[in-house]
């Protein structure tokens, strides 16, 4: 019997695609200036959204199957297993 290990600690391409329009809206409205995809060997480790002067506004990660939106200080603002909850926070 073979075992397939799934990495549940990385954001998927579908996660990034779902979040992207919401982040682009923040940029168009002048709330954010840029966003970065932090990569690891296993995939997308985090999405970091920055404001003026490179100041981090928030970061989105996925750990043990749950999404986490953390503020600039690294404190969780939202932890949820549902991507729709993350999208609601970004709207």
Residue pairs with C-beta under 8 A, 6 or more apart in sequence:
7 42
7 43
8 62
8 63
8 64
8 65
9 42
9 62
9 63
9 64
10 40
10 42
10 43
10 44
10 45
10 62
11 43
11 44
11 45
11 46
11 47
11 60
11 61
11 62
12 43
12 44
13 44
15 44
15 62
15 67
15 83
16 37
16 44
16 47
18 83
18 87
19 47
19 60
19 83
19 86
19 87
19 90
22 87
22 90
22 91
23 32
23 35
23 47
23 49
23 90
25 90
26 32
26 49
26 90
27 33
27 34
27 35
31 51
31 57
32 49
32 50
32 51
32 57
33 50
33 51
33 52
34 49
34 50
35 47
35 48
35 49
35 50
36 47
36 48
36 50
37 44
37 46
37 47
38 44
38 45
38 46
38 47
38 48
39 45
45 61
46 59
46 60
46 61
47 59
47 60
47 61
48 56
48 58
48 59
49 56
49 57
49 58
49 59
49 60
50 56
50 57
51 57
55 72
56 72
57 71
57 72
58 69
58 70
58 71
58 72
58 77
59 69
59 70
59 74
60 67
60 68
60 69
60 70
60 86
61 67
61 68
61 70
62 68
65 81
66 79
66 80
66 81
67 78
67 79
67 80
67 81
67 82
67 83
67 85
67 86
68 76
68 78
68 79
69 76
69 77
69 78
69 79
69 86
69 89
70 76
70 77
71 77
77 89
78 85
78 86
78 89
80 86
